[in-house]
């Protein structure tokens, strides 16, 4: 399975809906991927165990974050 980690907090955000729609339109089934909302860039470290478990199981991990302002890097 491919896990996609996004910066959004909730599944109802426009980022989640947009990404999910594109993935479905490309023909992927929900069994092939999972979008995980981490709730901000500072919370990505909390998802480390999900990363490791998925890698051990032969899955792939993607991180999709944006840069909001120069102050946030």
JOVEN-V578374 format. One record per backbone hydrogen bond with DSSP energy under -0.5 kcal/mol. NH is the residue of the N-H (numbers start at 1). CO is the residue of the C=O. If there is no record, write none. Layout:
[[NH,CO] [NH,CO]]
This chain:
[[2,32] [3,1] [3,60] [4,34] [5,3] [5,62] [6,4] [6,36] [7,64] [13,10] [17,13] [18,14] [19,15] [20,16] [21,17] [22,18] [23,19] [24,20] [25,21] [26,22] [27,24] [28,23] [32,29] [33,29] [34,2] [36,4] [36,34] [37,35] [38,6] [39,8] [40,7] [43,40] [44,41] [46,43] [47,44] [48,45] [51,47] [52,48] [53,49] [54,50] [55,51] [56,52] [57,53] [58,55] [59,54] [60,1] [62,3] [64,5] [65,63] [68,66] [72,69] [73,70]]
